């Protein structure tokens, strides 16, 4: 009976895993590899293009707004000139 209790109370065996070493000398070699750098640069370029496209859309909308305002002011100016010419 005691043998069952002691068998149940045994501590689990600890499994040791050997430390794995990589073939690279430097830590963080993935971050400094050429492929990772290219991928990161491509991602940054994609973000930059999207940001510039968004800014260009805003600028074009602002230019269109200013053009319509200019046309309105030119018409008002022509109307004032015509009105002054009748007098």
C-alpha positions in Angstrom: 0.0 0.0 0.0 2.8 2.4 0.8 4.5 1.6 -2.5 1.4 3.0 -4.4 1.5 6.2 -2.4 5.1 6.8 -2.9 4.8 6.0 -6.6 2.1 8.6 -7.0 4.0 11.2 -5.1 7.1 11.0 -7.1 8.2 14.2 -8.7 8.0 14.3 -12.4 11.2 13.8 -14.2 12.7 17.0 -15.6 13.7 16.7 -19.2 16.7 18.8 -20.2 16.9 20.2 -23.7 20.4 21.0 -24.9 20.9 24.6 -26.0 20.7 25.0 -29.7 23.3 26.9 -31.5 23.0 28.5 -34.9 25.5 28.6 -37.6 25.7 32.4 -37.5 28.2 34.2 -35.3 26.2 37.3 -34.6 23.0 37.4 -32.6 20.1 38.9 -34.6 21.6 37.8 -37.9 18.1 37.5 -39.4 17.6 41.3 -39.0 20.8 42.0 -40.7 20.4 39.5 -43.6 20.0 40.9 -47.1 16.6 39.3 -47.7 15.2 40.8 -44.5 16.6 44.2 -45.4 15.1 44.0 -48.9 11.7 43.0 -47.5 11.8 45.8 -45.0 12.7 48.3 -47.6 9.9 47.1 -49.9 7.5 47.5 -47.1 8.7 51.0 -46.3 8.5 51.9 -50.0 5.0 50.6 -50.2 3.9 52.6 -47.2 5.6 55.7 -48.6 3.9 55.3 -52.0 0.5 54.9 -50.3 1.1 58.0 -48.2 2.2 60.1 -51.2 -0.8 58.9 -53.2 -3.1 60.0 -50.3 -1.4 63.4 -50.1 -1.6 63.8 -53.9 -5.4 63.1 -53.8 -5.8 65.8 -51.1 -3.7 68.3 -53.1 -5.7 67.6 -56.3 -9.0 68.1 -54.4 -7.7 71.3 -53.0 -6.5 72.5 -56.4 -9.9 71.7 -58.0 -11.6 73.6 -55.2 -9.3 76.6 -55.8 -10.0 76.5 -59.5 -13.7 76.6 -59.0 -13.3 79.5 -56.6 -11.2 81.3 -59.2 -13.8 80.8 -61.9 -16.5 82.1 -59.6 -14.4 85.2 -58.7 -13.7 85.8 -62.4 -17.4 85.7 -63.3 -18.1 88.1 -60.5 -15.3 90.4 -61.7 -16.7 90.3 -65.3 -20.2 91.1 -64.0 -18.9 94.1 -62.0 -17.0 95.3 -65.1 -20.1 94.9 -67.2 -22.1 96.7 -64.6 -19.6 99.6 -64.4 -19.5 99.8 -68.2 -23.3 100.4 -68.4 -23.1 103.4 -66.2 
